[in-house]
């Protein structure tokens, strides 16, 4: 039988020797022998759970891809039916209500809205003022809510303005500038339509967030292509978990004298270089580096990506939701599939909901060769680490404890 090192090395596109060294070190330090062999078996069983409708002799790249697309589109229909059963002003409002019910978010530690107003007064956003025809910041704040304004800045102001504002305004914050309050989800009004369309054109989804303010935004731009609705709704759930995670970090750093320094680093998403890692270390990678450079060496060495933890929880919310209506709703097939993948006709297929949705959107737009697997890759690295250290809660505790260093040393 193929070794677990070769098995996962192929899936991750990494040298099996790297996995072997990692496994030997982690096994000796944590007395967790056979971890990768167990995960290989679980990966096969997780694929079989989804592929059961397909005869084994008919499982090729085309048939497996088609099955996953069909499951996704049927589940998207189920989600749309559930949304129709919820009371709300429109589909965006109903999505916000349902997402909050699914995620059940906790209160968080967030920047006071008044501080946002202070930033705008110190650094007037001239292009935004011009866009709405306002003469000054006071007039802007009288007509628009401060967190809505911040959601739009990155798409109207220049990069130079954004960087200068971030460096100057965020350098003076302390714990007194933060407060405990609920995570807020806002559906932007029609006055934001032009800005929202620019956002969707750039990001290809209609959901955004501000971690430091604890706010999630739904842009009022309908995405009709198959797969986009379930993709964006899962992203909405993901942001609840991401904001909650960062709130814990804000609170963790509040007693440190260099609180503002830590805050800025968190919001920038700083990642340590590969050379900073020693034997037994796992890098903490805050971003999806694949989107910047698919060949970034940090993608192929032991690392943990908090994003994959947030996605795991979001997809579990979607899969385990019982609902508060009479609408039939069962998306359980996606639970704990985020890290699962396999080769068919020598081509890798990810079983992660987000990868499948993104690949399906590309397929429906005529880009059949655009297959996404990067969410699964990061989820698998994170899942491997989680298996060694004893589960999801242990994983999160180690992430929070070591976020400042950017490295988890075993």
C-alpha positions as CSV (number, residue, x, y, z in Angstrom):
1,X,0.0,0.0,0.0
2,X,1.2,3.5,-0.8
3,X,2.6,5.3,2.2
4,X,0.6,8.0,3.9
5,X,3.5,10.4,3.2
6,X,3.2,9.8,-0.6
7,X,-0.6,9.8,-0.4
8,X,-0.8,13.2,1.3
9,X,2.3,14.5,-0.5
10,X,0.5,14.2,-3.8
11,X,-2.7,15.9,-2.5
12,X,-0.7,18.8,-1.0
13,X,1.8,19.0,-3.8
14,X,4.6,18.8,-1.3
15,X,7.7,16.5,-0.9
16,X,6.7,13.3,1.1
17,X,10.0,13.6,3.0
18,X,8.7,16.9,4.5
19,X,5.6,15.0,5.8
20,X,7.7,12.1,7.0
21,X,10.1,14.4,9.0
22,X,7.1,16.3,10.4
23,X,5.3,13.0,11.4
24,X,8.4,11.6,13.1
25,X,8.8,14.8,15.1
26,X,5.2,15.2,16.1
27,X,4.8,11.5,16.9
28,X,7.8,11.5,19.2
29,X,6.8,14.8,21.0
30,X,3.1,14.1,21.3
31,X,3.0,10.3,21.4
32,X,0.6,10.3,18.4
33,X,1.8,7.4,16.2
34,X,-0.1,6.5,13.1
35,X,-1.9,9.9,12.7
36,X,-1.4,10.2,9.0
37,X,-2.4,6.6,8.4
38,X,-5.7,7.3,10.3
39,X,-6.3,10.4,8.3
40,X,-5.7,8.6,5.0
41,X,-8.4,6.1,6.0
42,X,-10.8,8.9,7.1
43,X,-10.1,10.7,3.8
44,X,-11.1,7.6,1.8
45,X,-14.2,7.1,3.9
46,X,-15.2,10.7,3.6
47,X,-15.0,10.6,-0.2
48,X,-17.0,7.3,-0.2
49,X,-19.8,8.9,1.8
50,X,-20.2,11.5,-1.0
51,X,-19.5,9.2,-4.0
52,X,-21.8,6.4,-2.9
53,X,-24.3,7.1,-5.7
54,X,-21.5,6.4,-8.3
55,X,-20.4,2.9,-9.1
56,X,-16.7,2.5,-8.4
57,X,-15.9,1.5,-12.0
58,X,-17.5,4.8,-13.2
59,X,-15.6,7.2,-11.0
60,X,-13.6,9.4,-13.2
61,X,-12.8,13.1,-13.2
62,X,-15.8,14.0,-15.3
63,X,-18.4,11.9,-13.4
64,X,-17.1,12.9,-9.9
65,X,-17.0,16.6,-10.9
66,X,-20.6,16.3,-12.3
67,X,-21.8,14.6,-9.1
68,X,-20.4,17.3,-6.9
69,X,-21.9,20.0,-9.0
70,X,-25.3,18.4,-9.0
71,X,-25.2,18.0,-5.2
72,X,-24.2,21.6,-4.8
73,X,-26.9,23.0,-7.1
74,X,-29.6,20.9,-5.4
75,X,-28.4,22.1,-2.0
76,X,-28.4,25.7,-3.2
77,X,-32.1,25.2,-4.2
78,X,-32.8,23.9,-0.7
79,X,-31.1,26.9,0.8
80,X,-33.2,29.3,-1.4
81,X,-36.4,27.5,-0.3
82,X,-35.4,28.0,3.3
83,X,-34.7,31.7,2.7
84,X,-38.1,32.1,1.2
85,X,-39.7,30.8,4.4
86,X,-38.1,33.5,6.5
87,X,-39.8,36.9,7.3
88,X,-37.6,39.7,6.0
89,X,-37.8,42.9,3.8
90,X,-35.9,41.2,0.9
91,X,-33.6,38.3,0.1
92,X,-30.6,40.1,1.5
93,X,-32.4,40.8,4.8
94,X,-33.6,37.2,5.0
95,X,-30.0,35.9,4.4
96,X,-28.8,38.1,7.2
97,X,-31.4,36.8,9.6
98,X,-30.8,33.1,8.6
99,X,-27.0,33.5,8.9
100,X,-27.2,34.9,12.4
101,X,-29.5,32.1,13.4
102,X,-27.0,29.5,12.0
103,X,-23.8,31.0,13.4
104,X,-25.2,32.0,16.8
105,X,-22.4,34.5,17.3
106,X,-21.1,35.6,20.7
107,X,-20.5,39.2,21.8
108,X,-17.1,40.6,20.8
109,X,-14.5,43.2,21.7
110,X,-14.6,45.8,19.0
111,X,-13.5,49.4,18.1
112,X,-16.0,52.0,19.3
113,X,-17.9,53.6,16.4
114,X,-17.0,57.0,17.8
115,X,-13.4,56.2,17.0
116,X,-14.4,55.7,13.3
117,X,-15.8,59.2,13.3
118,X,-12.6,60.6,14.8
119,X,-10.6,58.9,12.0
120,X,-12.8,60.4,9.3
121,X,-12.5,63.9,10.8
122,X,-8.7,63.6,11.0
123,X,-8.4,62.1,7.5
124,X,-11.4,63.3,5.4
125,X,-12.2,60.9,2.6
126,X,-12.3,63.4,-0.2
127,X,-13.2,61.0,-3.0
128,X,-16.1,59.6,-1.0
129,X,-17.3,63.1,-0.2
130,X,-17.1,63.9,-3.9
131,X,-19.0,60.7,-4.8
132,X,-22.0,61.7,-2.6
133,X,-21.7,65.4,-3.1
134,X,-21.1,66.3,0.6
135,X,-19.1,69.3,1.6
136,X,-17.5,67.9,4.7
137,X,-17.3,64.9,7.1
138,X,-20.0,66.2,9.4
139,X,-22.4,66.3,6.5
140,X,-21.3,62.8,5.5
141,X,-21.8,61.4,9.0
142,X,-25.2,63.1,9.3
143,X,-26.4,61.1,6.2
144,X,-24.5,57.8,6.4
145,X,-23.6,55.4,9.2
146,X,-19.9,55.3,10.1
147,X,-19.3,51.6,9.6
148,X,-21.0,51.7,6.2
149,X,-18.6,54.5,5.3
150,X,-15.6,52.4,6.3
151,X,-16.9,49.5,4.2
152,X,-16.7,51.7,1.1
153,X,-13.4,53.4,1.6
154,X,-11.2,50.8,0.0
155,X,-13.2,50.9,-3.2
156,X,-13.4,54.7,-3.6
157,X,-10.2,56.2,-1.9
158,X,-6.7,55.6,-3.3
159,X,-4.3,52.9,-1.9
160,X,-2.1,55.8,-0.8
161,X,-4.9,57.3,1.2
162,X,-5.8,54.0,2.8
163,X,-2.2,53.2,3.8
164,X,-1.6,56.6,5.2
165,X,-4.8,56.6,7.1
166,X,-4.2,53.1,8.5
167,X,-0.7,54.0,9.6
168,X,-1.6,57.2,11.4
169,X,-5.1,56.6,12.7
170,X,-4.6,53.0,14.0
171,X,-1.3,53.8,15.8
172,X,-2.8,55.5,18.7
173,X,-5.6,53.1,19.7
174,X,-5.7,51.5,23.2
175,X,-8.1,49.1,25.0
176,X,-10.2,52.1,26.1
177,X,-11.1,52.6,22.5
178,X,-12.8,49.2,22.3
179,X,-16.1,48.0,23.8
180,X,-18.1,44.8,24.1
181,X,-21.1,44.5,21.7
182,X,-22.8,42.1,19.4
183,X,-21.5,41.3,16.0
184,X,-23.6,43.3,13.5
185,X,-24.7,42.3,10.1
186,X,-25.9,45.1,7.8
187,X,-27.6,45.1,4.5
188,X,-26.4,48.2,2.6
189,X,-29.1,50.5,1.2
190,X,-29.7,51.5,-2.4
191,X,-27.5,54.6,-1.9
192,X,-24.5,52.3,-1.9
193,X,-25.5,50.5,-5.2
194,X,-22.7,52.0,-7.3
195,X,-20.0,51.3,-4.7
196,X,-21.4,47.8,-4.2
197,X,-21.2,47.0,-7.9
198,X,-17.5,48.1,-7.9
199,X,-17.0,45.8,-4.9
200,X,-18.6,42.8,-6.5
201,X,-16.8,43.4,-9.8
202,X,-13.4,43.3,-7.9
203,X,-14.1,40.6,-5.3
204,X,-16.6,38.5,-7.2
205,X,-18.9,38.1,-4.2
206,X,-21.3,40.5,-2.4
207,X,-20.2,40.0,1.2
208,X,-17.6,42.1,3.1
209,X,-16.6,42.7,6.7
210,X,-14.7,45.0,9.1
211,X,-13.0,42.8,11.8
212,X,-12.1,45.7,14.1
213,X,-15.7,47.1,14.1
214,X,-17.3,43.6,14.3
215,X,-19.5,44.3,11.3
216,X,-20.5,42.2,8.3
217,X,-21.9,43.8,5.1
218,X,-24.2,42.4,2.5
219,X,-24.0,44.4,-0.7
220,X,-27.4,44.8,-2.5
221,X,-26.2,43.3,-5.7
222,X,-27.9,40.0,-6.8
223,X,-25.6,37.2,-8.0
224,X,-27.7,34.9,-10.2
225,X,-25.1,32.5,-11.6
226,X,-25.5,28.9,-10.3
227,X,-23.3,28.3,-7.2
228,X,-22.8,31.9,-6.3
229,X,-25.6,32.1,-3.8
230,X,-24.5,29.1,-1.6
231,X,-20.9,30.3,-2.0
232,X,-21.6,33.8,-0.7
233,X,-23.9,32.5,2.0
234,X,-21.1,30.2,3.3
235,X,-18.8,33.2,3.2
236,X,-21.3,35.2,5.3
237,X,-21.2,32.4,8.0
238,X,-17.4,32.3,7.7
239,X,-17.2,36.0,8.6
240,X,-19.1,35.5,11.9
241,X,-16.4,33.0,13.0
242,X,-13.5,35.1,11.7
243,X,-14.7,38.2,13.5
244,X,-15.3,36.2,16.7
245,X,-11.7,34.8,16.5
246,X,-10.2,38.2,16.0
247,X,-12.2,39.6,18.8
248,X,-10.6,37.0,21.1
249,X,-7.2,38.3,19.8
250,X,-8.1,42.0,20.4
251,X,-9.1,41.0,24.0
252,X,-6.0,39.0,24.5
253,X,-3.7,41.9,23.6
254,X,-5.7,44.6,25.5
255,X,-3.4,44.5,28.5
256,X,-0.2,44.8,26.5
257,X,1.5,48.2,26.3
258,X,1.9,47.9,22.5
259,X,-1.7,47.1,21.9
260,X,-1.9,49.3,18.8
261,X,1.1,47.5,17.2
262,X,-0.6,44.2,17.6
263,X,-3.8,45.5,16.3
264,X,-2.2,46.8,13.1
265,X,-0.3,43.5,12.6
266,X,-3.6,41.5,12.9
267,X,-5.4,43.7,10.5
268,X,-2.6,43.6,8.0
269,X,-2.5,39.8,8.1
270,X,1.3,39.6,8.6
271,X,2.9,36.2,7.8
272,X,6.3,35.0,8.9
273,X,8.9,34.0,6.2
274,X,9.6,30.3,5.7
275,X,13.2,30.6,6.9
276,X,11.9,31.6,10.3
277,X,10.6,28.1,10.9
278,X,12.8,25.5,12.7
279,X,12.2,21.7,12.9
280,X,9.0,21.0,14.7
281,X,7.6,24.5,14.0
282,X,4.3,25.2,12.3
283,X,3.9,28.6,10.6
284,X,0.7,30.5,11.2
285,X,-0.5,31.7,7.8
286,X,-3.3,34.3,8.2
287,X,-4.1,34.6,4.5
288,X,-4.7,32.5,1.4
289,X,-1.2,32.9,0.0
290,X,-2.2,30.8,-3.1
291,X,-4.2,33.8,-4.4
292,X,-1.0,35.9,-4.4
293,X,1.5,33.2,-5.5
294,X,0.6,29.5,-5.9
295,X,4.3,28.7,-5.6
296,X,4.9,30.4,-2.3
297,X,7.2,28.0,-0.4
298,X,5.2,28.5,2.8
299,X,2.3,26.6,1.2
300,X,4.4,23.4,1.1
301,X,5.8,23.2,4.6
302,X,3.9,22.5,7.9
303,X,1.6,25.4,8.6
304,X,-1.8,26.2,10.1
305,X,-4.3,28.6,8.4
306,X,-6.9,30.2,10.8
307,X,-9.0,30.9,7.7
308,X,-9.6,27.1,7.3
309,X,-10.8,26.9,10.9
310,X,-13.4,29.6,10.2
311,X,-14.5,27.8,7.0
312,X,-14.7,24.5,8.8
313,X,-17.1,26.0,11.4
314,X,-19.1,27.9,8.7
315,X,-19.6,24.7,6.6
316,X,-20.6,22.8,9.8
317,X,-23.1,25.5,10.6
318,X,-24.7,25.1,7.2
319,X,-24.6,21.3,7.4
320,X,-26.0,20.9,10.9
321,X,-28.7,23.5,10.8
322,X,-32.0,22.2,11.9
323,X,-33.9,25.4,11.0
324,X,-36.8,27.2,12.5
325,X,-39.4,26.6,9.8
326,X,-41.2,23.6,8.3
327,X,-39.0,23.8,5.2
328,X,-37.0,20.6,4.5
329,X,-33.4,21.4,4.8
330,X,-30.5,18.9,4.9
331,X,-27.0,19.8,3.8
332,X,-25.3,17.3,6.1
333,X,-23.2,15.9,3.3
334,X,-20.8,18.9,3.5
335,X,-20.0,18.4,7.2
336,X,-16.2,17.7,7.8
337,X,-15.5,17.5,4.0
338,X,-13.5,20.7,3.8
339,X,-10.1,18.9,4.1
340,X,-11.0,15.9,1.9
341,X,-9.7,15.4,-1.7
342,X,-8.7,12.6,-4.1
343,X,-7.3,12.0,-7.6
344,X,-9.5,11.0,-10.5
345,X,-7.8,10.5,-13.9
346,X,-4.7,11.9,-12.2
347,X,-6.5,15.2,-11.5
348,X,-7.1,16.4,-7.9
349,X,-10.7,17.1,-6.9
350,X,-11.5,19.0,-3.7
351,X,-14.5,18.0,-1.7
352,X,-14.6,21.3,0.1
353,X,-17.9,23.2,-0.4
354,X,-16.2,26.5,-1.2
355,X,-13.8,25.0,-3.8
356,X,-16.7,23.1,-5.4
357,X,-18.9,26.3,-5.5
358,X,-16.1,28.4,-7.0
359,X,-15.2,25.7,-9.6
360,X,-18.9,25.4,-10.5
361,X,-19.2,29.2,-11.0
362,X,-16.2,29.0,-13.3
363,X,-17.7,26.0,-15.1
364,X,-21.1,27.8,-15.6
365,X,-19.2,30.8,-17.1
366,X,-17.4,28.6,-19.6
367,X,-14.1,28.2,-17.8
368,X,-14.3,24.4,-17.4
369,X,-10.5,24.1,-16.8
370,X,-10.5,26.4,-13.8
371,X,-10.6,24.0,-10.9
372,X,-10.1,25.3,-7.3
373,X,-8.5,23.3,-4.5
374,X,-6.7,25.9,-2.4
375,X,-9.3,25.9,0.4
376,X,-8.9,22.2,0.7
377,X,-5.1,22.3,0.8
378,X,-5.1,24.8,3.7
379,X,-7.9,22.9,5.4
380,X,-5.8,19.6,5.2
381,X,-2.7,21.2,6.6
382,X,-4.8,22.6,9.5
383,X,-6.6,19.3,9.9
384,X,-3.4,17.4,10.2
385,X,-2.1,19.7,12.9
386,X,-5.5,19.4,14.7
387,X,-5.2,15.6,14.7
388,X,-1.8,15.7,16.4
389,X,-2.7,18.3,19.1
390,X,-6.0,16.8,20.1
391,X,-8.9,18.5,18.3
392,X,-10.5,21.8,17.3
393,X,-10.5,23.6,20.7
394,X,-6.8,22.7,21.2
395,X,-6.0,24.0,17.8
396,X,-7.7,27.3,18.5
397,X,-6.0,27.7,21.8
398,X,-2.6,27.2,20.3
399,X,-3.4,29.6,17.5
400,X,-4.5,32.3,20.0
401,X,-1.5,31.7,22.2
402,X,1.1,31.9,19.4
403,X,-0.5,34.4,16.9
404,X,1.9,37.1,18.0
405,X,4.9,35.0,17.1
406,X,3.4,33.7,13.9
407,X,4.8,30.2,14.7
408,X,3.6,27.3,16.8
409,X,6.5,25.5,18.3
410,X,5.9,22.0,19.5
